[in-house]
Amino acid sequence: MVGTLFHGSKVPLAKWFRAIHLYLDKDLKIKSLSTRDLASRINVNKNTAASMLKRIRSSLESDKRLLKAILSKRLEDSDGTE
């Protein structure tokens, strides 16, 4: 997906959405999502997790609403609601 945080990534979109969810979810009782924690939760290596977190943080600085909209749409699709 050109022009998005997913551009050029070989990580499956399902893992991206899970990572975004984990990063944005305030109910997880995690003060901040560490690279190692993300890596173990979505089953990627720590370098991939670090790169993903960097991209997520950068996207949040650009437009937080867009990232939340992507996540909410993905969660709606997985629930089968429209």
C-alpha positions as CSV (number, residue, x, y, z in Angstrom):
1,M,0.0,0.0,0.0
2,V,1.8,3.0,-1.3
3,G,1.9,6.1,0.9
4,T,1.0,4.3,4.1
5,L,2.9,2.9,7.0
6,F,2.5,-0.5,5.4
7,H,4.4,0.5,2.2
8,G,7.3,-1.9,1.5
9,S,6.6,-4.1,4.5
10,K,6.5,-7.9,4.2
11,V,4.7,-8.2,7.5
12,P,1.1,-9.5,7.0
13,L,-1.6,-6.8,7.4
14,A,-3.2,-8.9,10.2
15,K,0.0,-8.5,12.3
16,W,0.1,-4.7,11.5
17,F,-3.5,-4.3,12.7
18,R,-2.8,-6.3,15.8
19,A,0.3,-4.1,16.5
20,I,-1.7,-0.9,16.0
21,H,-4.4,-2.2,18.3
22,L,-1.9,-3.1,21.0
23,Y,-0.2,0.3,20.6
24,L,-3.4,2.2,20.9
25,D,-5.3,0.1,23.4
26,K,-5.3,1.9,26.7
27,D,-7.1,-1.0,28.5
28,L,-4.0,-3.3,28.3
29,K,-2.6,-1.8,31.4
30,I,0.8,-1.4,29.6
31,K,2.4,2.0,30.2
32,S,4.2,1.7,26.9
33,L,4.5,-1.2,24.4
34,S,8.1,-2.3,24.3
35,T,9.7,-3.8,21.2
36,R,10.2,-7.2,22.9
37,D,6.6,-7.2,24.1
38,L,5.3,-6.5,20.7
39,A,7.6,-9.0,19.1
40,S,6.4,-11.8,21.4
41,R,2.7,-10.8,21.1
42,I,2.6,-10.8,17.3
43,N,5.3,-13.4,16.7
44,V,7.9,-11.3,14.8
45,N,11.6,-10.7,15.6
46,K,12.6,-7.7,17.6
47,N,14.0,-5.8,14.7
48,T,10.7,-6.1,12.8
49,A,8.8,-5.1,15.9
50,A,11.1,-2.0,16.4
51,S,10.6,-1.0,12.7
52,M,6.8,-1.4,13.1
53,L,6.7,0.7,16.3
54,K,8.7,3.4,14.6
55,R,6.3,3.5,11.7
56,I,3.3,3.5,13.9
57,R,4.7,6.3,16.0
58,S,5.5,8.3,12.9
59,S,2.0,7.8,11.5
60,L,0.5,8.9,14.8
61,E,2.5,12.1,14.6
62,S,1.2,12.7,11.1
63,D,-2.5,11.9,11.6
64,K,-3.8,10.0,14.6
65,R,-7.3,10.0,13.3
66,L,-6.3,8.2,10.1
67,L,-4.6,5.4,12.1
68,K,-7.6,5.0,14.4
69,A,-10.0,5.0,11.4
70,I,-7.9,2.2,9.8
71,L,-8.0,0.2,12.9
72,S,-11.7,0.6,13.6
73,K,-12.6,-0.3,10.0
74,R,-10.4,-3.5,10.3
75,L,-12.1,-4.4,13.6
76,E,-15.5,-3.9,12.0
77,D,-14.6,-6.1,9.1
78,S,-13.3,-8.9,11.3
79,D,-16.5,-8.8,13.4
80,G,-18.7,-9.0,10.2
81,T,-20.4,-5.7,10.9
82,E,-20.8,-2.9,8.5
